Amino acid sequence: MRKSLTLAALLTAALLVACDGGTQDAAQPPTSAPGSADGTPAARQPAAGSLEAIVMAQHRRPEDRLRDRYRHPQQTLAFFGLKPTMNVVEIWPGGGWYTDIIAPYVAGKGKYTAAIFEEGDGTGYGAKLNKALKDRIAASTAVYGTVTYTTLGPATVELVPEGSADMVLTFRNVHNWMAGGYADKVFAAMFKALKPGGILGVEEHRGDPELPQDPLAATGYVTQDYVIKLAEAAGFQAAEHSEINANPLDTRDHPKGVWTLPPALRLGDQDRERYVQIGESDRMTIKFVKPATTGMASAESR
């Protein structure tokens, strides 16, 4: 009999698996240009309010900025096609790593909605994460603008009014929904939330395509074909994929799954240097589109 993880376990995993891979170098520092007062080259400053400027901004926590070389946030969001005028929904932002970039970028011109964890009795791990995120945003409204909240979980799969979102983004969450047995419902909810022509951006730990997919994704890895299958079953069309978050050093066969690698490092000091050298997990980065015509029905209406 298939067993579903408890909500508390899923929520714990959702934070710990924020460990996407990549071996590419960190974003290059600003290039220099002549023109400083003392005759030395002056650092190029990105345009105020640009995606590059927000990625470089000081409101981002130092420990988060250190992970840019694995997550490539500027390149990833540009690949998905994020624009400052968009109505954007982020699924399970957790500690707010991407919130710190997306919300300020669309503040004033677009809209940011955080689909936070379903809290159950309000005393669990998800509730604590939600409170920490809300408190941090409330303390810096000049940075984040107006943030709207909705919830997502096994019992709640309604996100925003139907057809209202320009973009839905999710980072390393698909395996959690699979573990809970409701991944199909989440993809259907994301499809419903988007306008015709709207974009779904998915980043996920990428499993070995030569191995059969565990339907509960116990290792945290999901094959790219399986994610595409889930999305297409909900009505999405796969538009394109990027290798910006690929990590060829990740063999994807670790004792503790993705949690063997940074940042979780669940084996502790055992082979620690080896896993640190590998870096974070290999990840797929896929852009899906909700068809602009109504000829393709969503999974809910079939």
ZADO-1210 file (C-alpha; in nm, 4 decimals, padded with zeros to 6 digits):
<atoms>
<atom x="00.0000" y="00.0000" z="00.0000" code="MET" pos="1"/>
<atom x="00.1349" y="00.3441" z="-00.0896" code="ARG" pos="2"/>
<atom x="00.1926" y="00.5655" z="00.2080" code="LYS" pos="3"/>
<atom x="00.1753" y="00.9450" z="00.2017" code="SER" pos="4"/>
<atom x="00.4082" y="01.1528" z="00.4119" code="LEU" pos="5"/>
<atom x="00.2573" y="01.3622" z="00.6875" code="THR" pos="6"/>
<atom x="00.2154" y="01.7305" z="00.6142" code="LEU" pos="7"/>
<atom x="00.4798" y="01.8136" z="00.8743" code="ALA" pos="8"/>
<atom x="00.7273" y="01.5853" z="00.7014" code="ALA" pos="9"/>
<atom x="00.6469" y="01.7372" z="00.3651" code="LEU" pos="10"/>
<atom x="00.6952" y="02.0875" z="00.4935" code="LEU" pos="11"/>
<atom x="01.0257" y="01.9966" z="00.6545" code="THR" pos="12"/>
<atom x="01.1401" y="01.8432" z="00.3283" code="ALA" pos="13"/>
<atom x="01.0281" y="02.1502" z="00.1354" code="ALA" pos="14"/>
<atom x="01.2838" y="02.3650" z="00.3137" code="LEU" pos="15"/>
<atom x="01.5650" y="02.1104" z="00.3251" code="LEU" pos="16"/>
<atom x="01.5432" y="02.0318" z="-00.0428" code="VAL" pos="17"/>
<atom x="01.5972" y="02.3904" z="-00.1466" code="ALA" pos="18"/>
<atom x="01.9294" y="02.2609" z="-00.2718" code="CYS" pos="19"/>
<atom x="01.9314" y="02.2788" z="-00.6480" code="ASP" pos="20"/>
<atom x="02.2501" y="02.1941" z="-00.8315" code="GLY" pos="21"/>
<atom x="02.4868" y="02.3719" z="-01.0616" code="GLY" pos="22"/>
<atom x="02.8556" y="02.3838" z="-01.1285" code="THR" pos="23"/>
<atom x="02.8619" y="02.7022" z="-01.3260" code="GLN" pos="24"/>
<atom x="03.0522" y="02.9907" z="-01.1777" code="ASP" pos="25"/>
<atom x="02.8840" y="03.2582" z="-00.9745" code="ALA" pos="26"/>
<atom x="02.7468" y="03.5535" z="-01.1656" code="ALA" pos="27"/>
<atom x="03.0341" y="03.7684" z="-01.2767" code="GLN" pos="28"/>
<atom x="03.0924" y="04.0900" z="-01.0809" code="PRO" pos="29"/>
<atom x="02.9976" y="04.4149" z="-01.2514" code="PRO" pos="30"/>
<atom x="03.2267" y="04.5011" z="-01.5357" code="THR" pos="31"/>
<atom x="03.4332" y="04.8164" z="-01.5096" code="SER" pos="32"/>
<atom x="03.4029" y="05.1274" z="-01.7179" code="ALA" pos="33"/>
<atom x="03.6035" y="05.4488" z="-01.7260" code="PRO" pos="34"/>
<atom x="03.4747" y="05.7610" z="-01.5633" code="GLY" pos="35"/>
<atom x="03.5544" y="05.7622" z="-01.1907" code="SER" pos="36"/>
<atom x="03.6609" y="06.0841" z="-01.0261" code="ALA" pos="37"/>
<atom x="04.0183" y="05.9678" z="-00.9594" code="ASP" pos="38"/>
<atom x="04.0730" y="05.8324" z="-01.3079" code="GLY" pos="39"/>
<atom x="04.0411" y="05.4642" z="-01.2133" code="THR" pos="40"/>
<atom x="03.7737" y="05.2512" z="-01.3773" code="PRO" pos="41"/>
<atom x="03.4306" y="05.2805" z="-01.2159" code="ALA" pos="42"/>
<atom x="03.2193" y="04.9733" z="-01.1553" code="ALA" pos="43"/>
<atom x="02.9222" y="04.9478" z="-01.3883" code="ARG" pos="44"/>
<atom x="02.5996" y="04.9924" z="-01.1988" code="GLN" pos="45"/>
<atom x="02.2909" y="04.8071" z="-01.3193" code="PRO" pos="46"/>
<atom x="01.9819" y="05.0126" z="-01.3957" code="ALA" pos="47"/>
<atom x="01.7721" y="05.0872" z="-01.0893" code="ALA" pos="48"/>
<atom x="01.4834" y="04.8436" z="-01.0557" code="GLY" pos="49"/>
<atom x="01.6309" y="04.5992" z="-01.3058" code="SER" pos="50"/>
<atom x="01.6430" y="04.2291" z="-01.2303" code="LEU" pos="51"/>
<atom x="02.0217" y="04.2498" z="-01.2108" code="GLU" pos="52"/>
<atom x="02.0054" y="04.5361" z="-00.9601" code="ALA" pos="53"/>
<atom x="01.7627" y="04.3485" z="-00.7352" code="ILE" pos="54"/>
<atom x="01.9747" y="04.0318" z="-00.7407" code="VAL" pos="55"/>
<atom x="02.2695" y="04.2469" z="-00.6297" code="MET" pos="56"/>
<atom x="02.0687" y="04.4461" z="-00.3717" code="ALA" pos="57"/>
<atom x="02.1686" y="04.4543" z="-00.0059" code="GLN" pos="58"/>
<atom x="01.8268" y="04.3534" z="00.1272" code="HIS" pos="59"/>
<atom x="01.9088" y="03.9969" z="00.0273" code="ARG" pos="60"/>
<atom x="02.0582" y="03.7927" z="00.3102" code="ARG" pos="61"/>
<atom x="02.4315" y="03.7183" z="00.2784" code="PRO" pos="62"/>
<atom x="02.3770" y="03.3430" z="00.3110" code="GLU" pos="63"/>
<atom x="02.1255" y="03.3590" z="00.0252" code="ASP" pos="64"/>
<atom x="02.3580" y="03.5534" z="-00.2005" code="ARG" pos="65"/>
<atom x="02.6264" y="03.2860" z="-00.1535" code="LEU" pos="66"/>
<atom x="02.3974" y="03.0359" z="-00.3263" code="ARG" pos="67"/>
<atom x="02.3519" y="03.2426" z="-00.6419" code="ASP" pos="68"/>
<atom x="02.6252" y="03.0374" z="-00.8107" code="ARG" pos="69"/>
<atom x="02.4037" y="02.7299" z="-00.7764" code="TYR" pos="70"/>
<atom x="02.0666" y="02.8912" z="-00.8404" code="ARG" pos="71"/>
<atom x="02.1518" y="03.1505" z="-01.1081" code="HIS" pos="72"/>
<atom x="01.8456" y="03.3598" z="-01.0159" code="PRO" pos="73"/>
<atom x="01.8904" y="03.6356" z="-01.2719" code="GLN" pos="74"/>
<atom x="01.9394" y="03.3952" z="-01.5608" code="GLN" pos="75"/>
<atom x="01.6639" y="03.1614" z="-01.4411" code="THR" pos="76"/>
<atom x="01.3995" y="03.4326" z="-01.4054" code="LEU" pos="77"/>
<atom x="01.5019" y="03.5907" z="-01.7355" code="ALA" pos="78"/>
<atom x="01.4668" y="03.2516" z="-01.9042" code="PHE" pos="79"/>
<atom x="01.1139" y="03.2138" z="-01.7677" code="PHE" pos="80"/>
<atom x="01.0351" y="03.5581" z="-01.9094" code="GLY" pos="81"/>
<atom x="00.9597" y="03.7447" z="-01.5869" code="LEU" pos="82"/>
<atom x="00.8536" y="04.1061" z="-01.6470" code="LYS" pos="83"/>
<atom x="00.7946" y="04.3777" z="-01.3826" code="PRO" pos="84"/>
<atom x="00.4327" y="04.4256" z="-01.4936" code="THR" pos="85"/>
<atom x="00.3323" y="04.0627" z="-01.4396" code="MET" pos="86"/>
<atom x="00.0890" y="03.9131" z="-01.1903" code="ASN" pos="87"/>
<atom x="00.3150" y="03.6404" z="-01.0480" code="VAL" pos="88"/>
<atom x="00.2333" y="03.3513" z="-00.8146" code="VAL" pos="89"/>
<atom x="00.5183" y="03.1678" z="-00.6426" code="GLU" pos="90"/>
<atom x="00.4353" y="02.8251" z="-00.5010" code="ILE" pos="91"/>
<atom x="00.5726" y="02.7468" z="-00.1552" code="TRP" pos="92"/>
<atom x="00.8330" y="03.0234" z="-00.1222" code="PRO" pos="93"/>
<atom x="00.9469" y="02.8731" z="00.2101" code="GLY" pos="94"/>
<atom x="01.2050" y="03.1052" z="00.3617" code="GLY" pos="95"/>
<atom x="01.1623" y="03.3565" z="00.0808" code="GLY" pos="96"/>
<atom x="01.4821" y="03.3031" z="-00.1198" code="TRP" pos="97"/>
<atom x="01.3147" y="03.3909" z="-00.4488" code="TYR" pos="98"/>
<atom x="01.0602" y="03.6197" z="-00.2817" code="THR" pos="99"/>
<atom x="01.3467" y="03.8602" z="-00.2097" code="ASP" pos="100"/>
<atom x="01.3973" y="03.8973" z="-00.5847" code="ILE" pos="101"/>
<atom x="01.0554" y="03.8556" z="-00.7435" code="ILE" pos="102"/>
<atom x="00.8436" y="04.0685" z="-00.5082" code="ALA" pos="103"/>
<atom x="01.0642" y="04.3811" z="-00.5297" code="PRO" pos="104"/>
<atom x="01.0946" y="04.3388" z="-00.9059" code="TYR" pos="105"/>
<atom x="00.7190" y="04.3516" z="-00.9666" code="VAL" pos="106"/>
<atom x="00.6354" y="04.5924" z="-00.6803" code="ALA" pos="107"/>
<atom x="00.4437" y="04.8950" z="-00.8025" code="GLY" pos="108"/>
<atom x="00.3832" y="04.7706" z="-01.1557" code="LYS" pos="109"/>
<atom x="00.2781" y="04.4083" z="-01.1176" code="GLY" pos="110"/>
<atom x="00.1665" y="04.1803" z="-00.8363" code="LYS" pos="111"/>
<atom x="00.3325" y="03.9098" z="-00.6276" code="TYR" pos="112"/>
<atom x="00.1319" y="03.6358" z="-00.4579" code="THR" pos="113"/>
<atom x="00.2960" y="03.3858" z="-00.2240" code="ALA" pos="114"/>
<atom x="00.1186" y="03.0498" z="-00.2134" code="ALA" pos="115"/>
<atom x="00.2423" y="02.9553" z="00.1328" code="ILE" pos="116"/>
<atom x="00.2173" y="02.6263" z="00.3196" code="PHE" pos="117"/>
<atom x="-00.1160" y="02.4983" z="00.4385" code="GLU" pos="118"/>
<atom x="-00.0751" y="02.5242" z="00.8155" code="GLU" pos="119"/>
<atom x="-00.3037" y="02.2571" z="00.9560" code="GLY" pos="120"/>
<atom x="-00.3497" y="02.3359" z="01.3251" code="ASP" pos="121"/>
<atom x="-00.1261" y="02.6421" z="01.2988" code="GLY" pos="122"/>
<atom x="00.1430" y="02.5132" z="01.5329" code="THR" pos="123"/>
<atom x="00.3630" y="02.3144" z="01.2958" code="GLY" pos="124"/>
<atom x="00.6717" y="02.3751" z="01.0918" code="TYR" pos="125"/>
<atom x="00.4846" y="02.5294" z="00.8012" code="GLY" pos="126"/>
<atom x="00.3193" y="02.7832" z="01.0294" code="ALA" pos="127"/>
<atom x="00.6585" y="02.8905" z="01.1630" code="LYS" pos="128"/>
<atom x="00.7982" y="02.9359" z="00.8135" code="LEU" pos="129"/>
<atom x="00.4914" y="03.1302" z="00.7052" code="ASN" pos="130"/>
<atom x="00.5120" y="03.3626" z="01.0041" code="LYS" pos="131"/>
<atom x="00.8823" y="03.4295" z="00.9533" code="ALA" pos="132"/>
<atom x="00.8241" y="03.5151" z="00.5888" code="LEU" pos="133"/>
<atom x="00.5280" y="03.7420" z="00.6608" code="LYS" pos="134"/>
<atom x="00.7093" y="03.9205" z="00.9427" code="ASP" pos="135"/>
<atom x="01.0137" y="03.9905" z="00.7290" code="ARG" pos="136"/>
<atom x="00.8021" y="04.1244" z="00.4429" code="ILE" pos="137"/>
<atom x="00.5892" y="04.3367" z="00.6751" code="ALA" pos="138"/>
<atom x="00.9045" y="04.4944" z="00.8196" code="ALA" pos="139"/>
<atom x="01.0232" y="04.6076" z="00.4750" code="SER" pos="140"/>
<atom x="00.7184" y="04.7068" z="00.2719" code="THR" pos="141"/>
<atom x="00.9234" y="04.9695" z="00.0897" code="ALA" pos="142"/>
<atom x="01.1293" y="04.6827" z="-00.0560" code="VAL" pos="143"/>
<atom x="00.8623" y="04.4191" z="-00.1161" code="TYR" pos="144"/>
<atom x="00.5584" y="04.6308" z="-00.1921" code="GLY" pos="145"/>
<atom x="00.2165" y="04.4777" z="-00.1358" code="THR" pos="146"/>
<atom x="00.2375" y="04.0993" z="-00.1106" code="VAL" pos="147"/>
<atom x="-00.0736" y="03.8833" z="-00.1315" code="THR" pos="148"/>
<atom x="-00.0940" y="03.5425" z="00.0371" code="TYR" pos="149"/>
<atom x="-00.2811" y="03.2273" z="-00.0497" code="THR" pos="150"/>
<atom x="-00.2270" y="02.8704" z="00.0696" code="THR" pos="151"/>
<atom x="-00.1478" y="02.5395" z="-00.0946" code="LEU" pos="152"/>
<atom x="-00.1552" y="02.1922" z="00.0544" code="GLY" pos="153"/>
<atom x="-00.3308" y="01.8563" z="00.0362" code="PRO" pos="154"/>
<atom x="-00.6614" y="02.0104" z="00.1388" code="ALA" pos="155"/>
<atom x="-00.6239" y="02.3431" z="-00.0451" code="THR" pos="156"/>
<atom x="-00.5378" y="02.3553" z="-00.4122" code="VAL" pos="157"/>
<atom x="-00.7090" y="02.6803" z="-00.5115" code="GLU" pos="158"/>
<atom x="-00.4467" y="02.9481" z="-00.5727" code="LEU" pos="159"/>
<atom x="-00.5825" y="03.2729" z="-00.7163" code="VAL" pos="160"/>
<atom x="-00.8934" y="03.3634" z="-00.9204" code="PRO" pos="161"/>
<atom x="-00.9143" y="03.1569" z="-01.2361" code="GLU" pos="162"/>
<atom x="-00.7266" y="03.3015" z="-01.5303" code="GLY" pos="163"/>
<atom x="-00.5738" y="03.5909" z="-01.3357" code="SER" pos="164"/>
<atom x="-00.2011" y="03.5083" z="-01.3212" code="ALA" pos="165"/>
<atom x="00.0524" y="03.5871" z="-01.5913" code="ASP" pos="166"/>
<atom x="00.3136" y="03.3549" z="-01.4427" code="MET" pos="167"/>
<atom x="00.3326" y="03.0758" z="-01.1837" code="VAL" pos="168"/>
<atom x="00.6740" y="02.9743" z="-01.0538" code="LEU" pos="169"/>
<atom x="00.7801" y="02.6755" z="-00.8470" code="THR" pos="170"/>
<atom x="01.1292" y="02.5849" z="-00.7333" code="PHE" pos="171"/>
<atom x="01.2138" y="02.2312" z="-00.6154" code="ARG" pos="172"/>
<atom x="00.8641" y="02.1406" z="-00.4983" code="ASN" pos="173"/>
<atom x="00.7310" y="01.8767" z="-00.7399" code="VAL" pos="174"/>
<atom x="00.8802" y="01.5857" z="-00.5423" code="HIS" pos="175"/>
<atom x="00.6966" y="01.7018" z="-00.2283" code="ASN" pos="176"/>
<atom x="00.3610" y="01.6979" z="-00.4048" code="TRP" pos="177"/>
<atom x="00.4408" y="01.3540" z="-00.5434" code="MET" pos="178"/>
<atom x="00.5238" y="01.2313" z="-00.1930" code="ALA" pos="179"/>
<atom x="00.1872" y="01.3599" z="-00.0753" code="GLY" pos="180"/>
<atom x="00.0013" y="01.2041" z="-00.3656" code="GLY" pos="181"/>
<atom x="-00.1473" y="01.5264" z="-00.5028" code="TYR" pos="182"/>
<atom x="00.0967" y="01.6480" z="-00.7700" code="ALA" pos="183"/>
<atom x="-00.1697" y="01.6166" z="-01.0402" code="ASP" pos="184"/>
<atom x="-00.4038" y="01.8428" z="-00.8413" code="LYS" pos="185"/>
<atom x="-00.1360" y="02.1087" z="-00.7992" code="VAL" pos="186"/>
<atom x="-00.0568" y="02.1156" z="-01.1697" code="PHE" pos="187"/>
<atom x="-00.4288" y="02.1444" z="-01.2445" code="ALA" pos="188"/>
<atom x="-00.4547" y="02.4346" z="-00.9961" code="ALA" pos="189"/>
<atom x="-00.1592" y="02.6131" z="-01.1572" code="MET" pos="190"/>
<atom x="-00.3162" y="02.5672" z="-01.4995" code="PHE" pos="191"/>
<atom x="-00.6442" y="02.7099" z="-01.3736" code="LYS" pos="192"/>
<atom x="-00.4745" y="03.0117" z="-01.2143" code="ALA" pos="193"/>
<atom x="-00.2997" y="03.1202" z="-01.5351" code="LEU" pos="194"/>
<atom x="-00.4373" y="03.3345" z="-01.8121" code="LYS" pos="195"/>
<atom x="-00.4419" y="03.1791" z="-02.1598" code="PRO" pos="196"/>
<atom x="-00.0859" y="03.2194" z="-02.2824" code="GLY" pos="197"/>
<atom x="00.0409" y="03.2363" z="-01.9243" code="GLY" pos="198"/>
<atom x="00.3722" y="03.0821" z="-01.8210" code="ILE" pos="199"/>
<atom x="00.4537" y="02.8093" z="-01.5713" code="LEU" pos="200"/>
<atom x="00.8202" y="02.7984" z="-01.4681" code="GLY" pos="201"/>
<atom x="00.9387" y="02.4772" z="-01.3035" code="VAL" pos="202"/>
<atom x="01.2761" y="02.4050" z="-01.1508" code="GLU" pos="203"/>
<atom x="01.3265" y="02.0616" z="-00.9951" code="GLU" pos="204"/>
<atom x="01.5954" y="01.8144" z="-00.8919" code="HIS" pos="205"/>
<atom x="01.6517" y="01.6083" z="-01.2054" code="ARG" pos="206"/>
<atom x="01.6475" y="01.2304" z="-01.1763" code="GLY" pos="207"/>
<atom x="01.8298" y="00.9723" z="-01.3841" code="ASP" pos="208"/>
<atom x="01.6261" y="00.9155" z="-01.7018" code="PRO" pos="209"/>
<atom x="01.7551" y="00.5565" z="-01.7200" code="GLU" pos="210"/>
<atom x="01.5795" y="00.4632" z="-01.3948" code="LEU" pos="211"/>
<atom x="01.2060" y="00.4168" z="-01.3411" code="PRO" pos="212"/>
<atom x="01.0472" y="00.7060" z="-01.1580" code="GLN" pos="213"/>
<atom x="00.9462" y="00.6385" z="-00.7985" code="ASP" pos="214"/>
<atom x="00.5922" y="00.7841" z="-00.7827" code="PRO" pos="215"/>
<atom x="00.6652" y="00.9101" z="-00.4299" code="LEU" pos="216"/>
<atom x="01.0030" y="01.0606" z="-00.5298" code="ALA" pos="217"/>
<atom x="01.1601" y="00.9397" z="-00.2061" code="ALA" pos="218"/>
<atom x="01.5103" y="01.0519" z="-00.3117" code="THR" pos="219"/>
<atom x="01.3913" y="01.4010" z="-00.4041" code="GLY" pos="220"/>
<atom x="01.4807" y="01.3418" z="-00.7692" code="TYR" pos="221"/>
<atom x="01.2226" y="01.3502" z="-01.0484" code="VAL" pos="222"/>
<atom x="01.2916" y="01.2705" z="-01.4119" code="THR" pos="223"/>
<atom x="01.2397" y="01.5479" z="-01.6608" code="GLN" pos="224"/>
<atom x="01.0012" y="01.3335" z="-01.8655" code="ASP" pos="225"/>
<atom x="00.7869" y="01.2732" z="-01.5578" code="TYR" pos="226"/>
<atom x="00.7533" y="01.6458" z="-01.4845" code="VAL" pos="227"/>
<atom x="00.6606" y="01.7106" z="-01.8464" code="ILE" pos="228"/>
<atom x="00.4038" y="01.4319" z="-01.8275" code="LYS" pos="229"/>
<atom x="00.2460" y="01.5862" z="-01.5162" code="LEU" pos="230"/>
<atom x="00.2308" y="01.9290" z="-01.6778" code="ALA" pos="231"/>
<atom x="00.0916" y="01.8065" z="-02.0079" code="GLU" pos="232"/>
<atom x="-00.1749" y="01.6025" z="-01.8286" code="ALA" pos="233"/>
<atom x="-00.2964" y="01.9291" z="-01.6739" code="ALA" pos="234"/>
<atom x="-00.3134" y="02.0951" z="-02.0159" code="GLY" pos="235"/>
<atom x="00.0244" y="02.2699" z="-02.0395" code="PHE" pos="236"/>
<atom x="00.2507" y="02.2699" z="-02.3412" code="GLN" pos="237"/>
<atom x="00.6279" y="02.2423" z="-02.2883" code="ALA" pos="238"/>
<atom x="00.7801" y="02.5514" z="-02.4512" code="ALA" pos="239"/>
<atom x="01.1541" y="02.5168" z="-02.3872" code="GLU" pos="240"/>
<atom x="01.4063" y="02.4080" z="-02.1297" code="HIS" pos="241"/>
<atom x="01.7388" y="02.5481" z="-02.0125" code="SER" pos="242"/>
<atom x="02.0535" y="02.3858" z="-01.8754" code="GLU" pos="243"/>
<atom x="02.1443" y="02.6927" z="-01.6674" code="ILE" pos="244"/>
<atom x="02.0941" y="02.4933" z="-01.3460" code="ASN" pos="245"/>
<atom x="02.2511" y="02.1673" z="-01.4634" code="ALA" pos="246"/>
<atom x="02.5241" y="02.0003" z="-01.2565" code="ASN" pos="247"/>
<atom x="02.7038" y="01.7197" z="-01.4438" code="PRO" pos="248"/>
<atom x="02.8965" y="01.6290" z="-01.1266" code="LEU" pos="249"/>
<atom x="02.5771" y="01.5117" z="-00.9577" code="ASP" pos="250"/>
<atom x="02.5549" y="01.1329" z="-01.0018" code="THR" pos="251"/>
<atom x="02.2046" y="01.1308" z="-00.8457" code="ARG" pos="252"/>
<atom x="02.2698" y="00.8057" z="-00.6570" code="ASP" pos="253"/>
<atom x="02.3534" y="00.9364" z="-00.3096" code="HIS" pos="254"/>
<atom x="02.2714" y="00.7526" z="00.0168" code="PRO" pos="255"/>
<atom x="02.0310" y="01.0232" z="00.1349" code="LYS" pos="256"/>
<atom x="01.9085" y="01.1366" z="-00.2036" code="GLY" pos="257"/>
<atom x="01.9307" y="01.5091" z="-00.2793" code="VAL" pos="258"/>
<atom x="01.9698" y="01.5734" z="00.0932" code="TRP" pos="259"/>
<atom x="02.3163" y="01.4149" z="00.0803" code="THR" pos="260"/>
<atom x="02.4383" y="01.7217" z="-00.1075" code="LEU" pos="261"/>
<atom x="02.4641" y="02.0819" z="00.0133" code="PRO" pos="262"/>
<atom x="02.3017" y="02.2535" z="00.1822" code="PRO" pos="263"/>
<atom x="02.1481" y="01.9663" z="00.3846" code="ALA" pos="264"/>
<atom x="02.4589" y="01.7405" z="00.3967" code="LEU" pos="265"/>
<atom x="02.2676" y="01.4767" z="00.5914" code="ARG" pos="266"/>
<atom x="02.5663" y="01.2465" z="00.6227" code="LEU" pos="267"/>
<atom x="02.7350" y="01.5033" z="00.8429" code="GLY" pos="268"/>
<atom x="03.1129" y="01.4733" z="00.8283" code="ASP" pos="269"/>
<atom x="03.1016" y="01.1468" z="00.6327" code="GLN" pos="270"/>
<atom x="03.2497" y="01.2214" z="00.2877" code="ASP" pos="271"/>
<atom x="03.1602" y="01.5856" z="00.3493" code="ARG" pos="272"/>
<atom x="03.4322" y="01.7316" z="00.1292" code="GLU" pos="273"/>
<atom x="03.3331" y="01.5024" z="-00.1557" code="ARG" pos="274"/>
<atom x="02.9726" y="01.6239" z="-00.1495" code="TYR" pos="275"/>
<atom x="03.0720" y="01.9862" z="-00.1050" code="VAL" pos="276"/>
<atom x="03.2862" y="01.9524" z="-00.4162" code="GLN" pos="277"/>
<atom x="02.9898" y="01.8132" z="-00.6099" code="ILE" pos="278"/>
<atom x="02.7776" y="02.1092" z="-00.5054" code="GLY" pos="279"/>
<atom x="02.4018" y="02.1251" z="-00.5108" code="GLU" pos="280"/>
<atom x="02.1844" y="01.8904" z="-00.7141" code="SER" pos="281"/>
<atom x="02.1454" y="01.8710" z="-01.0896" code="ASP" pos="282"/>
<atom x="01.8254" y="02.0508" z="-01.1860" code="ARG" pos="283"/>
<atom x="01.5898" y="02.0823" z="-01.4773" code="MET" pos="284"/>
<atom x="01.4579" y="02.4283" z="-01.5673" code="THR" pos="285"/>
<atom x="01.1488" y="02.4122" z="-01.7874" code="ILE" pos="286"/>
<atom x="00.9100" y="02.6743" z="-01.9224" code="LYS" pos="287"/>
<atom x="00.5530" y="02.5603" z="-01.9863" code="PHE" pos="288"/>
<atom x="00.2728" y="02.7596" z="-02.1471" code="VAL" pos="289"/>
<atom x="-00.1016" y="02.7482" z="-02.1021" code="LYS" pos="290"/>
<atom x="-00.2376" y="02.7398" z="-02.4583" code="PRO" pos="291"/>
<atom x="-00.3757" y="03.0720" z="-02.5747" code="ALA" pos="292"/>
<atom x="-00.6776" y="02.8990" z="-02.7250" code="THR" pos="293"/>
<atom x="-00.9389" y="02.7027" z="-02.5354" code="THR" pos="294"/>
<atom x="-00.9050" y="02.3993" z="-02.7592" code="GLY" pos="295"/>
<atom x="-00.7058" y="02.2119" z="-02.4962" code="MET" pos="296"/>
<atom x="-00.9078" y="02.1506" z="-02.1834" code="ALA" pos="297"/>
<atom x="-00.7543" y="02.1379" z="-01.8402" code="SER" pos="298"/>
<atom x="-00.7348" y="01.8118" z="-01.6490" code="ALA" pos="299"/>
<atom x="-01.0239" y="01.9247" z="-01.4280" code="GLU" pos="300"/>
<atom x="-01.2625" y="01.9645" z="-01.7191" code="SER" pos="301"/>
<atom x="-01.1879" y="01.6402" z="-01.9019" code="ARG" pos="302"/>
</atoms>
